[in-house]
Amino acid sequence: MDSNWLIYALGFLAQGLFSARMIVQWLISEKQHKVTSPTIYWVLSLVASLLFFLYGWLREDFAIMLGQVISYYIYIWNLKAKGVWQAMQRPVSIPLLSVLTLLPLAGIAYMVFDADAAARIFHNEGIPAWLIVFGCAGQVIFTFRFIYQFLYSRARGESVLPKGFWIISLAGSAVIVAYGFIRHDWVLCLGQSVGFITYSRNLYLAVKNNETTTGRA
């Protein structure tokens, strides 16, 4: 089988998990009539992020890799806020958390110390400099939603998905779809299409729930 197909299969698997997390979160939110932050959302996010980072590496696409590194560690924090690591036995949680924490750092270290790998990623002739900047901007916007979510949740002492999270998601997703279209990367385009629906619906639920709460107050 052509290696490109294997790479795309990995990308679609990662995007499938990203889409699955949104669909599950959406269905649970619909059932509870409010935006929720279920544990399974963060578990799927963590696994998908690892796979998508690898996809970006194999595609030699720095924009994809950049977007995953920051959000990856926020996924780990949210699982901690959900009590997932604390619920595990220490002989299991400590080695598992250590490995998960070090994996992306090991990839970055390899890239830093391997000049050929760094050259392929940062000087990819197939991606013009302006397009790399555009793609990175989209990933920064998209990733900022998790920074916002992290700060918002940390201030409240619990893992939540606020209204601003969905607004930033829509903005970042639009840029990434445009980037994917220009790059002819249908993994990005198809993966984000599911997001548009769930982001919009969650934003509607968040606004509606806020109006209901304000009305009761």
MDTraj code that builds the backbone (N, CA, C; nanometers):
import mdtraj as md
import numpy as np

residues = "MET ASP SER ASN TRP LEU ILE TYR ALA LEU GLY PHE LEU ALA GLN GLY LEU PHE SER ALA ARG MET ILE VAL GLN TRP LEU ILE SER GLU LYS GLN HIS LYS VAL THR SER PRO THR ILE TYR TRP VAL LEU SER LEU VAL ALA SER LEU LEU PHE PHE LEU TYR GLY TRP LEU ARG GLU ASP PHE ALA ILE MET LEU GLY GLN VAL ILE SER TYR TYR ILE TYR ILE TRP ASN LEU LYS ALA LYS GLY VAL TRP GLN ALA MET GLN ARG PRO VAL SER ILE PRO LEU LEU SER VAL LEU THR LEU LEU PRO LEU ALA GLY ILE ALA TYR MET VAL PHE ASP ALA ASP ALA ALA ALA ARG ILE PHE HIS ASN GLU GLY ILE PRO ALA TRP LEU ILE VAL PHE GLY CYS ALA GLY GLN VAL ILE PHE THR PHE ARG PHE ILE TYR GLN PHE LEU TYR SER ARG ALA ARG GLY GLU SER VAL LEU PRO LYS GLY PHE TRP ILE ILE SER LEU ALA GLY SER ALA VAL ILE VAL ALA TYR GLY PHE ILE ARG HIS ASP TRP VAL LEU CYS LEU GLY GLN SER VAL GLY PHE ILE THR TYR SER ARG ASN LEU TYR LEU ALA VAL LYS ASN ASN GLU THR THR THR GLY ARG ALA".split()
xyz = np.array([
    [0.0847, -0.1194, 0.0000],
    [0.0000, 0.0000, 0.0000],
    [0.0884, 0.1246, 0.0000],
    [0.0494, 0.2250, -0.0772],
    [0.1249, 0.3494, -0.0842],
    [0.1308, 0.4143, 0.0544],
    [0.2504, 0.4626, 0.0927],
    [0.2676, 0.5220, 0.2255],
    [0.1790, 0.6435, 0.2461],
    [0.1485, 0.7178, 0.1376],
    [0.0615, 0.8352, 0.1502],
    [-0.0769, 0.7968, 0.1999],
    [-0.1250, 0.6812, 0.1539],
    [-0.2567, 0.6362, 0.1992],
    [-0.2540, 0.6019, 0.3478],
    [-0.1436, 0.5449, 0.3932],
    [-0.1311, 0.5133, 0.5355],
    [-0.1294, 0.6409, 0.6191],
    [-0.0604, 0.7411, 0.5681],
    [-0.0545, 0.8700, 0.6391],
    [-0.1932, 0.9329, 0.6457],
    [-0.2643, 0.9321, 0.5320],
    [-0.3992, 0.9884, 0.5304],
    [-0.4941, 0.9079, 0.6188],
    [-0.4749, 0.7763, 0.6225],
    [-0.5584, 0.6919, 0.7086],
    [-0.5384, 0.7307, 0.8550],
    [-0.4130, 0.7583, 0.8921],
    [-0.3834, 0.8021, 1.0288],
    [-0.4512, 0.9358, 1.0575],
    [-0.4443, 1.0264, 0.9596],
    [-0.5083, 1.1567, 0.9763],
    [-0.6589, 1.1459, 0.9918],
    [-0.7212, 1.0611, 0.9087],
    [-0.8663, 1.0434, 0.9174],
    [-0.9062, 0.9769, 1.0486],
    [-0.8219, 0.8851, 1.0976],
    [-0.8498, 0.8220, 1.2269],
    [-0.8484, 0.9263, 1.3378],
    [-0.7462, 1.0128, 1.3357],
    [-0.7366, 1.1189, 1.4370],
    [-0.8565, 1.2122, 1.4289],
    [-0.8914, 1.2540, 1.3060],
    [-1.0056, 1.3440, 1.2893],
    [-1.1360, 1.2733, 1.3257],
    [-1.1414, 1.1419, 1.3015],
    [-1.2604, 1.0665, 1.3408],
    [-1.2801, 1.0683, 1.4910],
    [-1.1693, 1.0575, 1.5652],
    [-1.1769, 1.0631, 1.7113],
    [-1.2130, 1.2033, 1.7587],
    [-1.1576, 1.3054, 1.6909],
    [-1.1943, 1.4436, 1.7242],
    [-1.3435, 1.4650, 1.7017],
    [-1.3936, 1.4131, 1.5894],
    [-1.5367, 1.4275, 1.5587],
    [-1.6217, 1.3492, 1.6572],
    [-1.5739, 1.2300, 1.6947],
    [-1.6481, 1.1467, 1.7894],
    [-1.6627, 1.2168, 1.9239],
    [-1.5553, 1.2849, 1.9685],
    [-1.5629, 1.3544, 2.0971],
    [-1.6700, 1.4631, 2.0930],
    [-1.6781, 1.5339, 1.9762],
    [-1.7757, 1.6409, 1.9644],
    [-1.9184, 1.5871, 1.9603],
    [-1.9360, 1.4760, 1.8885],
    [-2.0701, 1.4174, 1.8771],
    [-2.1179, 1.3667, 2.0132],
    [-2.0278, 1.2978, 2.0864],
    [-2.0631, 1.2473, 2.2195],
    [-2.0959, 1.3633, 2.3132],
    [-2.0100, 1.4660, 2.3121],
    [-2.0328, 1.5826, 2.3970],
    [-2.1637, 1.6510, 2.3611],
    [-2.1909, 1.6602, 2.2326],
    [-2.3133, 1.7230, 2.1816],
    [-2.4364, 1.6457, 2.2295],
    [-2.4348, 1.5136, 2.2144],
    [-2.5499, 1.4315, 2.2534],
    [-2.5757, 1.4396, 2.4041],
    [-2.4682, 1.4367, 2.4828],
    [-2.4838, 1.4479, 2.6284],
    [-2.5390, 1.5853, 2.6655],
    [-2.4906, 1.6890, 2.5956],
    [-2.5388, 1.8248, 2.6219],
    [-2.6856, 1.8391, 2.5853],
    [-2.7258, 1.7788, 2.4723],
    [-2.8660, 1.7828, 2.4308],
    [-2.9538, 1.7135, 2.5346],
    [-2.9055, 1.6035, 2.5875],
    [-2.9820, 1.5280, 2.6868],
    [-3.0010, 1.6074, 2.8153],
    [-2.8963, 1.6833, 2.8531],
    [-2.9024, 1.7607, 2.9770],
    [-2.9493, 1.9046, 2.9557],
    [-2.9713, 1.9410, 2.8261],
    [-3.0189, 2.0756, 2.7897],
    [-2.9239, 2.1860, 2.8335],
    [-2.7959, 2.1532, 2.8381],
    [-2.6935, 2.2532, 2.8682],
    [-2.5587, 2.1994, 2.8201],
    [-2.4630, 2.2893, 2.8026],
    [-2.3306, 2.2482, 2.7578],
    [-2.2585, 2.1759, 2.8713],
    [-2.2092, 2.0555, 2.8433],
    [-2.1401, 1.9760, 2.9442],
    [-1.9959, 1.9490, 2.9000],
    [-1.9156, 1.9057, 2.9952],
    [-1.7746, 1.8730, 2.9691],
    [-1.7476, 1.7311, 3.0188],
    [-1.7949, 1.6292, 2.9452],
    [-1.7805, 1.4901, 2.9909],
    [-1.6357, 1.4414, 2.9844],
    [-1.6031, 1.3459, 3.0699],
    [-1.4673, 1.2918, 3.0755],
    [-1.4255, 1.2295, 2.9426],
    [-1.5185, 1.1595, 2.8771],
    [-1.4867, 1.0924, 2.7510],
    [-1.4412, 1.1926, 2.6449],
    [-1.4891, 1.3152, 2.6530],
    [-1.4479, 1.4199, 2.5591],
    [-1.2977, 1.4416, 2.5669],
    [-1.2455, 1.4465, 2.6885],
    [-1.1027, 1.4733, 2.7093],
    [-1.0169, 1.3505, 2.6817],
    [-1.0705, 1.2324, 2.7071],
    [-0.9967, 1.1092, 2.6752],
    [-0.9770, 1.0972, 2.5244],
    [-1.0864, 1.1149, 2.4490],
    [-1.0773, 1.1089, 2.3030],
    [-0.9884, 1.2200, 2.2481],
    [-0.9940, 1.3370, 2.3103],
    [-0.9105, 1.4496, 2.2675],
    [-0.7627, 1.4157, 2.2802],
    [-0.7259, 1.3545, 2.3923],
    [-0.5854, 1.3222, 2.4178],
    [-0.5319, 1.2212, 2.3170],
    [-0.6097, 1.1152, 2.2927],
    [-0.5671, 1.0120, 2.1975],
    [-0.5586, 1.0700, 2.0564],
    [-0.6613, 1.1451, 2.0180],
    [-0.6649, 1.2035, 1.8837],
    [-0.5505, 1.3021, 1.8633],
    [-0.5174, 1.3778, 1.9674],
    [-0.4111, 1.4772, 1.9576],
    [-0.2762, 1.4113, 1.9304],
    [-0.2495, 1.3009, 1.9977],
    [-0.1255, 1.2267, 1.9748],
    [-0.1168, 1.1785, 1.8300],
    [-0.2269, 1.1214, 1.7811],
    [-0.2297, 1.0698, 1.6441],
    [-0.2169, 1.1820, 1.5420],
    [-0.2803, 1.2959, 1.5707],
    [-0.2778, 1.4065, 1.4749],
    [-0.1414, 1.4754, 1.4745],
    [-0.0748, 1.4768, 1.5890],
    [0.0619, 1.5295, 1.5939],
    [0.1524, 1.4446, 1.5048],
    [0.1346, 1.3120, 1.5135],
    [0.2119, 1.2208, 1.4297],
    [0.1790, 1.2418, 1.2822],
    [0.0512, 1.2644, 1.2526],
    [0.0088, 1.2918, 1.1146],
    [0.0778, 1.4177, 1.0622],
    [0.0802, 1.5235, 1.1436],
    [0.1463, 1.6470, 1.1037],
    [0.2950, 1.6261, 1.0806],
    [0.3557, 1.5407, 1.1634],
    [0.4983, 1.5091, 1.1482],
    [0.5229, 1.4393, 1.0146],
    [0.4410, 1.3390, 0.9856],
    [0.4582, 1.2627, 0.8619],
    [0.4270, 1.3471, 0.7388],
    [0.3380, 1.4445, 0.7554],
    [0.3055, 1.5352, 0.6448],
    [0.4043, 1.6512, 0.6357],
    [0.4957, 1.6551, 0.7340],
    [0.5941, 1.7631, 0.7421],
    [0.5250, 1.8988, 0.7412],
    [0.4203, 1.9069, 0.8258],
    [0.3360, 2.0268, 0.8326],
    [0.3450, 2.0859, 0.9730],
    [0.4259, 2.1885, 0.9883],
    [0.4488, 2.2500, 1.1187],
    [0.3214, 2.3093, 1.1772],
    [0.2331, 2.3630, 1.0916],
    [0.1090, 2.4250, 1.1400],
    [0.0242, 2.3248, 1.2169],
    [0.0158, 2.2024, 1.1666],
    [-0.0629, 2.0986, 1.2343],
    [0.0021, 2.0613, 1.3670],
    [0.1345, 2.0425, 1.3652],
    [0.2066, 2.0030, 1.4865],
    [0.1945, 2.1090, 1.5949],
    [0.2070, 2.2353, 1.5570],
    [0.1994, 2.3454, 1.6528],
    [0.0670, 2.3460, 1.7269],
    [-0.0403, 2.3245, 1.6525],
    [-0.1728, 2.3298, 1.7129],
    [-0.1972, 2.2213, 1.8159],
    [-0.1271, 2.1080, 1.8024],
    [-0.1519, 1.9955, 1.8922],
    [-0.0734, 2.0027, 2.0220],
    [0.0463, 2.0584, 2.0182],
    [0.1341, 2.0548, 2.1358],
    [0.0714, 2.1232, 2.2568],
    [0.0201, 2.2461, 2.2372],
    [-0.0351, 2.3219, 2.3495],
    [-0.1636, 2.2581, 2.4021],
    [-0.2555, 2.2281, 2.3109],
    [-0.3842, 2.1723, 2.3535],
    [-0.3674, 2.0358, 2.4196],
    [-0.2664, 1.9606, 2.3784],
    [-0.2406, 1.8272, 2.4339],
    [-0.2265, 1.8322, 2.5859],
    [-0.1492, 1.9280, 2.6336],
    [-0.1265, 1.9368, 2.7785],
    [-0.2486, 1.9928, 2.8523],
    [-0.3292, 2.0680, 2.7810],
    [-0.4538, 2.1150, 2.8421],
    [-0.5520, 1.9984, 2.8569],
    [-0.5492, 1.9049, 2.7621],
    [-0.6322, 1.7845, 2.7743],
    [-0.5922, 1.7067, 2.9003],
    [-0.4610, 1.6955, 2.9232],
    [-0.4122, 1.6241, 3.0409],
    [-0.4609, 1.6932, 3.1687],
    [-0.4565, 1.8282, 3.1695],
    [-0.5025, 1.9021, 3.2878],
    [-0.6512, 1.8788, 3.3115],
    [-0.7310, 1.8812, 3.2051],
    [-0.8750, 1.8608, 3.2210],
    [-0.9069, 1.7214, 3.2747],
    [-0.8295, 1.6226, 3.2350],
    [-0.8489, 1.4878, 3.2895],
    [-0.8140, 1.4853, 3.4379],
    [-0.7135, 1.5664, 3.4760],
    [-0.6815, 1.5783, 3.6182],
    [-0.7956, 1.6459, 3.6925],
    [-0.8525, 1.7530, 3.6321],
    [-0.9653, 1.8232, 3.6938],
    [-1.0864, 1.7316, 3.7079],
    [-1.0968, 1.6345, 3.6182],
    [-1.2067, 1.5373, 3.6231],
    [-1.1784, 1.4242, 3.7218],
    [-1.0567, 1.4220, 3.7779],
    [-1.0216, 1.3194, 3.8759],
    [-0.9805, 1.1871, 3.8158],
    [-0.9502, 1.1861, 3.6844],
    [-0.9159, 1.0603, 3.6176],
    [-0.7844, 1.0033, 3.6688],
    [-0.6804, 1.0884, 3.6750],
    [-0.5500, 1.0380, 3.7193],
    [-0.5549, 0.9982, 3.8667],
    [-0.6281, 1.0758, 3.9480],
    [-0.6368, 1.0470, 4.0901],
    [-0.7102, 0.9159, 4.1173],
    [-0.8025, 0.8791, 4.0268],
    [-0.8808, 0.7571, 4.0455],
    [-0.8007, 0.6309, 4.0149],
    [-0.6907, 0.6461, 3.9421],
    [-0.6066, 0.5314, 3.9080],
    [-0.5135, 0.4963, 4.0233],
    [-0.4707, 0.3703, 4.0261],
    [-0.3700, 0.3295, 4.1226],
    [-0.2372, 0.3982, 4.0875],
    [-0.1632, 0.4428, 4.1869],
    [-0.0390, 0.5165, 4.1628],
    [0.0615, 0.4393, 4.0771],
    [0.0757, 0.3065, 4.0943],
    [0.1687, 0.2327, 4.0078],
    [0.1302, 0.2384, 3.8602],
    [0.0039, 0.2736, 3.8324],
    [-0.0428, 0.2849, 3.6941],
    [-0.0417, 0.4304, 3.6488],
    [-0.0959, 0.5193, 3.7324],
    [-0.1127, 0.6597, 3.6927],
    [0.0201, 0.7323, 3.6744],
    [0.1167, 0.7087, 3.7626],
    [0.2438, 0.7812, 3.7549],
    [0.3220, 0.7474, 3.6282],
    [0.3434, 0.6174, 3.5962],
    [0.4142, 0.5856, 3.4707],
    [0.3366, 0.6306, 3.3470],
    [0.2040, 0.6134, 3.3481],
    [0.1218, 0.6507, 3.2334],
    [0.1272, 0.8003, 3.2101],
    [0.1112, 0.8775, 3.3167],
    [0.1142, 1.0230, 3.3045],
    [0.2526, 1.0720, 3.2622],
    [0.3562, 1.0060, 3.3101],
    [0.4933, 1.0433, 3.2735],
    [0.5179, 1.0211, 3.1250],
    [0.4744, 0.9056, 3.0751],
    [0.4918, 0.8735, 2.9328],
    [0.4139, 0.9711, 2.8458],
    [0.2880, 0.9966, 2.8827],
    [0.2043, 1.0875, 2.8049],
    [0.2636, 1.2294, 2.8037],
    [0.3196, 1.2700, 2.9156],
    [0.3779, 1.4037, 2.9252],
    [0.5034, 1.4169, 2.8390],
    [0.5818, 1.3113, 2.8340],
    [0.7106, 1.3173, 2.7647],
    [0.7027, 1.2925, 2.6142],
    [0.5972, 1.2280, 2.5664],
    [0.5903, 1.1909, 2.4249],
    [0.6072, 1.3097, 2.3289],
    [0.5249, 1.4154, 2.3402],
    [0.5429, 1.5282, 2.2485],
    [0.6782, 1.5960, 2.2653],
    [0.7267, 1.6039, 2.3902],
    [0.8554, 1.6663, 2.4158],
    [0.9677, 1.5876, 2.3487],
    [0.9541, 1.4550, 2.3482],
    [1.0537, 1.3711, 2.2820],
    [1.0535, 1.3972, 2.1319],
    [0.9330, 1.4143, 2.0747],
    [0.9229, 1.4439, 1.9317],
    [0.9860, 1.5769, 1.8965],
    [0.9623, 1.6766, 1.9807],
    [1.0198, 1.8093, 1.9568],
    [1.1721, 1.8054, 1.9713],
    [1.2191, 1.7323, 2.0743],
    [1.3641, 1.7207, 2.0961],
    [1.4311, 1.6537, 1.9769],
    [1.3656, 1.5515, 1.9238],
    [1.4207, 1.4819, 1.8062],
    [1.4324, 1.5776, 1.6887],
    [1.3295, 1.6593, 1.6717],
    [1.3289, 1.7541, 1.5611],
    [1.4382, 1.8597, 1.5782],
    [1.4592, 1.9037, 1.7037],
    [1.5598, 2.0060, 1.7308],
    [1.7005, 1.9539, 1.7029],
    [1.7264, 1.8295, 1.7439],
    [1.8615, 1.7743, 1.7310],
    [1.8856, 1.7026, 1.5984],
    [1.7780, 1.6827, 1.5208],
    [1.7948, 1.6218, 1.3880],
    [1.7777, 1.7323, 1.2844],
    [1.8874, 1.7807, 1.2327],
    [1.8834, 1.8940, 1.1393],
    [1.8030, 1.8620, 1.0143],
    [1.8116, 1.7386, 0.9658],
    [1.7391, 1.7002, 0.8446],
    [1.5878, 1.7045, 0.8672],
    [1.5457, 1.6530, 0.9832],
    [1.4026, 1.6533, 1.0150],
    [1.3509, 1.7961, 1.0277],
    [1.4274, 1.8805, 1.0958],
    [1.3876, 2.0204, 1.1130],
    [1.3810, 2.0910, 0.9783],
    [1.4773, 2.0619, 0.8915],
    [1.4806, 2.1265, 0.7595],
    [1.3596, 2.0869, 0.6757],
    [1.3202, 1.9608, 0.6850],
    [1.2046, 1.9139, 0.6064],
    [1.0758, 1.9810, 0.6527],
    [1.0654, 2.0038, 0.7828],
    [0.9422, 2.0614, 0.8381],
    [0.9371, 2.2127, 0.8214],
    [1.0484, 2.2793, 0.8524],
    [1.0482, 2.4258, 0.8485],
    [1.0795, 2.4825, 0.7102],
    [1.1321, 2.3975, 0.6225],
    [1.1640, 2.4439, 0.4876],
    [1.0997, 2.3524, 0.3841],
    [0.9737, 2.3227, 0.4073],
    [0.8990, 2.2366, 0.3161],
    [0.8683, 2.3143, 0.1880],
    [0.9293, 2.2728, 0.0775],
    [0.9115, 2.3444, -0.0490],
    [0.7678, 2.3369, -0.1003],
    [0.6937, 2.2377, -0.0510],
    [0.5553, 2.2234, -0.0961],
    [0.4590, 2.3196, -0.0285],
    [0.5076, 2.3919, 0.0732],
    [0.4220, 2.4863, 0.1457],
    [0.4895, 2.6228, 0.1460],
    [0.4353, 2.7223, 0.0749],
    [0.4939, 2.8574, 0.0750],
    [0.4954, 2.9163, 0.2160],
    [0.5883, 3.0067, 0.2402],
    [0.6035, 3.0673, 0.3729],
    [0.4742, 3.1346, 0.4195],
    [0.4061, 3.2066, 0.3283],
    [0.2832, 3.2773, 0.3677],
    [0.1748, 3.1791, 0.4093],
    [0.1753, 3.0606, 0.3444],
    [0.0732, 2.9616, 0.3768],
    [0.1009, 2.8976, 0.5127],
    [0.2299, 2.8779, 0.5438],
    [0.2658, 2.8267, 0.6759],
    [0.2203, 2.9240, 0.7842],
    [0.2429, 3.0535, 0.7597],
    [0.2013, 3.1570, 0.8559],
    [0.0495, 3.1568, 0.8713],
    [-0.0210, 3.1463, 0.7574],
    [-0.1675, 3.1435, 0.7594],
    [-0.2182, 3.0213, 0.8355],
    [-0.1581, 2.9055, 0.8073],
    [-0.1988, 2.7836, 0.8762],
    [-0.1697, 2.7891, 1.0244],
    [-0.0531, 2.8430, 1.0595],
    [-0.0174, 2.8558, 1.2007],
    [-0.1128, 2.9510, 1.2726],
    [-0.1534, 3.0585, 1.2025],
    [-0.2482, 3.1542, 1.2620],
    [-0.3800, 3.0842, 1.2939],
    [-0.4254, 3.0011, 1.2003],
    [-0.5491, 2.9262, 1.2234],
    [-0.5360, 2.8318, 1.3410],
    [-0.4216, 2.7628, 1.3492],
    [-0.3993, 2.6696, 1.4592],
    [-0.3870, 2.7425, 1.5920],
    [-0.3244, 2.8617, 1.5896],
    [-0.3117, 2.9408, 1.7133],
    [-0.4493, 2.9840, 1.7629],
    [-0.5331, 3.0311, 1.6699],
    [-0.6698, 3.0710, 1.7072],
    [-0.7459, 2.9506, 1.7614],
    [-0.7358, 2.8394, 1.6900],
    [-0.8089, 2.7182, 1.7277],
    [-0.7605, 2.6655, 1.8623],
    [-0.6285, 2.6722, 1.8837],
    [-0.5713, 2.6235, 2.0092],
    [-0.6016, 2.7183, 2.1242],
    [-0.6147, 2.8478, 2.0957],
    [-0.6427, 2.9462, 2.1997],
    [-0.7730, 2.9149, 2.2718],
    [-0.8653, 2.8464, 2.2036],
    [-0.9918, 2.8112, 2.2692],
    [-0.9666, 2.7249, 2.3918],
    [-0.8642, 2.6380, 2.3850],
    [-0.8346, 2.5530, 2.4990],
    [-0.7573, 2.6283, 2.6071],
    [-0.6793, 2.7272, 2.5660],
    [-0.6140, 2.8123, 2.6656],
    [-0.7213, 2.8909, 2.7412],
    [-0.8176, 2.9440, 2.6650],
    [-0.9300, 3.0163, 2.7248],
    [-1.0088, 2.9238, 2.8170],
    [-1.0351, 2.8026, 2.7689],
    [-1.1107, 2.7053, 2.8472],
    [-1.0357, 2.6681, 2.9748],
    [-0.9035, 2.6537, 2.9628],
    [-0.8199, 2.6186, 3.0776],
    [-0.8250, 2.7286, 3.1838],
    [-0.8066, 2.8538, 3.1419],
    [-0.8079, 2.9658, 3.2363],
    [-0.9458, 2.9818, 3.2993],
    [-1.0500, 2.9678, 3.2172],
    [-1.1879, 2.9808, 3.2652],
    [-1.2190, 2.8707, 3.3677],
    [-1.1798, 2.7474, 3.3341],
    [-1.2081, 2.6334, 3.4216],
    [-1.1264, 2.6402, 3.5504],
    [-1.0001, 2.6783, 3.5364],
    [-0.9139, 2.6845, 3.6536],
    [-0.9643, 2.7876, 3.7530],
    [-1.0162, 2.8988, 3.7016],
    [-1.0693, 3.0035, 3.7895],
    [-1.1909, 2.9541, 3.8673],
    [-1.2616, 2.8563, 3.8084],
    [-1.3828, 2.8031, 3.8727],
    [-1.3599, 2.6701, 3.9421],
    [-1.2404, 2.6151, 3.9265],
    [-1.2070, 2.4916, 3.9958],
    [-1.2725, 2.3677, 3.9394],
    [-1.3204, 2.3743, 3.8160],
    [-1.3817, 2.2576, 3.7526],
    [-1.3682, 2.2687, 3.6005],
    [-1.3781, 2.1548, 3.5337],
    [-1.3660, 2.1528, 3.3882],
    [-1.5003, 2.1850, 3.3242],
    [-1.5059, 2.2989, 3.2521],
    [-1.6281, 2.3407, 3.1839],
    [-1.5935, 2.3888, 3.0431],
    [-1.6950, 2.3958, 2.9580],
    [-1.6779, 2.4448, 2.8211],
    [-1.7656, 2.5692, 2.8049],
    [-1.7102, 2.6885, 2.8264],
    [-1.7884, 2.8120, 2.8247],
    [-1.8262, 2.8585, 2.6835],
    [-1.9112, 2.9598, 2.6783],
    [-1.9596, 3.0130, 2.5497],
    [-1.8448, 3.0613, 2.4616],
    [-1.7491, 3.1304, 2.5212],
    [-1.6367, 3.1824, 2.4433],
    [-1.5583, 3.0725, 2.3737],
    [-1.5567, 2.9543, 2.4321],
    [-1.4865, 2.8398, 2.3736],
    [-1.5424, 2.8084, 2.2357],
    [-1.6749, 2.8132, 2.2236],
    [-1.7394, 2.7775, 2.0969],
    [-1.7248, 2.8888, 1.9933],
    [-1.7226, 3.0130, 2.0378],
    [-1.7025, 3.1256, 1.9453],
    [-1.5624, 3.1177, 1.8830],
    [-1.4621, 3.0945, 1.9682],
    [-1.3245, 3.0829, 1.9191],
    [-1.3110, 2.9597, 1.8298],
    [-1.3803, 2.8519, 1.8649],
    [-1.3763, 2.7301, 1.7840],
    [-1.4242, 2.7560, 1.6419],
    [-1.5331, 2.8284, 1.6280],
    [-1.5877, 2.8594, 1.4954],
    [-1.4902, 2.9436, 1.4141],
    [-1.4286, 3.0438, 1.4784],
    [-1.3345, 3.1310, 1.4078],
    [-1.2109, 3.0533, 1.3624],
    [-1.1536, 2.9753, 1.4527],
    [-1.0348, 2.8979, 1.4192],
    [-1.0633, 2.7913, 1.3155],
    [-1.1786, 2.7285, 1.3265],
    [-1.2163, 2.6235, 1.2323],
    [-1.2282, 2.6782, 1.0904],
    [-1.2826, 2.7985, 1.0767],
    [-1.2985, 2.8599, 0.9443],
    [-1.1624, 2.8805, 0.8773],
    [-1.0629, 2.9260, 0.9546],
    [-0.9290, 2.9491, 0.8995],
    [-0.8636, 2.8161, 0.8620],
    [-0.8806, 2.7146, 0.9454],
    [-0.8195, 2.5844, 0.9187],
    [-0.8797, 2.5189, 0.7951],
    [-1.0107, 2.5336, 0.7767],
    [-1.0747, 2.4792, 0.6563],
    [-1.0181, 2.5463, 0.5319],
    [-1.0008, 2.6780, 0.5388],
    [-0.9425, 2.7514, 0.4255],
    [-0.8003, 2.7034, 0.3988],
    [-0.7234, 2.6837, 0.5059],
    [-0.5862, 2.6349, 0.4922],
    [-0.5849, 2.4950, 0.4309],
    [-0.6728, 2.4078, 0.4812],
    [-0.6807, 2.2718, 0.4294],
    [-0.7209, 2.2690, 0.2830],
    [-0.8108, 2.3575, 0.2438],
    [-0.8548, 2.3644, 0.1044],
    [-0.7392, 2.4053, 0.0139],
    [-0.6640, 2.5060, 0.0570],
    [-0.5489, 2.5519, -0.0228],
    [-0.4421, 2.4429, -0.0314],
    [-0.4248, 2.3693, 0.0793],
    [-0.3236, 2.2638, 0.0844],
    [-0.3714, 2.1331, 0.0212],
    [-0.4991, 2.1302, -0.0191],
    [-0.5610, 2.0068, -0.0683],
    [-0.5517, 1.8954, 0.0368],
    [-0.5684, 1.9357, 0.1623],
    [-0.5646, 1.8411, 0.2736],
    [-0.7083, 1.8144, 0.3173],
    [-0.7667, 1.7086, 0.2606],
    [-0.9084, 1.6803, 0.2856],
    [-0.9299, 1.6252, 0.4264],
    [-0.8227, 1.5799, 0.4915],
    [-0.8339, 1.5379, 0.6311],
    [-0.8761, 1.6567, 0.7167],
    [-0.8107, 1.7706, 0.6943],
    [-0.8459, 1.8919, 0.7690],
    [-0.9861, 1.9400, 0.7338],
    [-1.0171, 1.9425, 0.6053],
    [-1.1468, 1.9950, 0.5600],
    [-1.2629, 1.9123, 0.6136],
    [-1.2552, 1.7803, 0.5975],
    [-1.3639, 1.6936, 0.6410],
    [-1.3743, 1.6903, 0.7938],
    [-1.2586, 1.6910, 0.8596],
    [-1.2595, 1.6868, 1.0055],
    [-1.3263, 1.8084, 1.0666],
    [-1.3043, 1.9243, 1.0062],
    [-1.3618, 2.0474, 1.0601],
    [-1.5092, 2.0643, 1.0265],
    [-1.5563, 1.9946, 0.9223],
    [-1.6964, 2.0099, 0.8819],
    [-1.7918, 1.9638, 0.9915],
    [-1.7564, 1.8555, 1.0606],
    [-1.8384, 1.8083, 1.1727],
    [-1.8355, 1.9104, 1.2850],
    [-1.7174, 1.9686, 1.3057],
    [-1.7027, 2.0675, 1.4113],
    [-1.7937, 2.1872, 1.3944],
    [-1.8093, 2.2344, 1.2703],
    [-1.8949, 2.3507, 1.2457],
    [-2.0353, 2.3292, 1.3022],
    [-2.0876, 2.2104, 1.2826],
    [-2.2243, 2.1801, 1.3287],
    [-2.2304, 2.1790, 1.4809],
    [-2.1375, 2.1045, 1.5421],
    [-2.1416, 2.0912, 1.6883],
    [-2.1041, 2.2209, 1.7589],
    [-2.0093, 2.2967, 1.7031],
    [-1.9725, 2.4248, 1.7648],
    [-2.0924, 2.5195, 1.7645],
    [-2.1609, 2.5257, 1.6510],
    [-2.2771, 2.6146, 1.6387],
    [-2.3880, 2.5749, 1.7356],
    [-2.4137, 2.4441, 1.7453],
    [-2.5206, 2.3964, 1.8330],
    [-2.4859, 2.4209, 1.9797],
    [-2.3604, 2.3952, 2.0172],
    [-2.3198, 2.4192, 2.1562],
    [-2.3256, 2.5673, 2.1913],
    [-2.2906, 2.6519, 2.0951],
    [-2.2994, 2.7965, 2.1185],
    [-2.4443, 2.8360, 2.1423],
    [-2.5344, 2.7774, 2.0638],
    [-2.6774, 2.8052, 2.0815],
    [-2.7237, 2.7603, 2.2211],
    [-2.6815, 2.6393, 2.2631],
    [-2.7212, 2.5879, 2.3946],
    [-2.6639, 2.6747, 2.5070],
    [-2.5383, 2.7203, 2.4875],
    [-2.4745, 2.8035, 2.5897],
    [-2.5473, 2.9363, 2.6054],
    [-2.5827, 2.9984, 2.4927],
    [-2.6546, 3.1258, 2.4955],
    [-2.7941, 3.1062, 2.5552],
    [-2.8611, 2.9995, 2.5119],
    [-2.9961, 2.9717, 2.5611],
    [-2.9954, 2.9452, 2.7111],
    [-2.8985, 2.8657, 2.7585],
    [-2.8889, 2.8340, 2.9001],
    [-2.8584, 2.9589, 2.9817],
    [-2.7747, 3.0469, 2.9276],
    [-2.7409, 3.1711, 2.9962],
    [-2.8618, 3.2619, 3.0075],
    [-2.9427, 3.2678, 2.8987],
    [-3.0626, 3.3493, 2.9004],
    [-3.1636, 3.2955, 3.0005],
    [-3.1737, 3.1606, 3.0074],
    [-3.2664, 3.0983, 3.1008],
    [-3.2252, 3.1247, 3.2452],
    [-3.0931, 3.1108, 3.2709],
    [-3.0404, 3.1338, 3.4063],
    [-3.0594, 3.2802, 3.4473],
    [-3.0317, 3.3712, 3.3525],
    [-3.0475, 3.5140, 3.3809],
    [-3.1942, 3.5485, 3.4069],
    [-3.2830, 3.4862, 3.3303],
    [-3.4250, 3.5107, 3.3476],
    [-3.4751, 3.4650, 3.4826],
    [-3.4216, 3.3505, 3.5275],
    [-3.4625, 3.2993, 3.6590],
    [-3.4088, 3.3871, 3.7706],
    [-3.2881, 3.4422, 3.7456],
    [-3.2286, 3.5264, 3.8495],
    [-3.3102, 3.6541, 3.8666],
])
top = md.Topology()
chain = top.add_chain()
for i, resn in enumerate(residues, 1):
    res = top.add_residue(resn, chain, resSeq=i)
    for name in ("N", "CA", "C"):
        top.add_atom(name, md.element.get_by_symbol(name[0]), res)
traj = md.Trajectory(xyz[None], top)
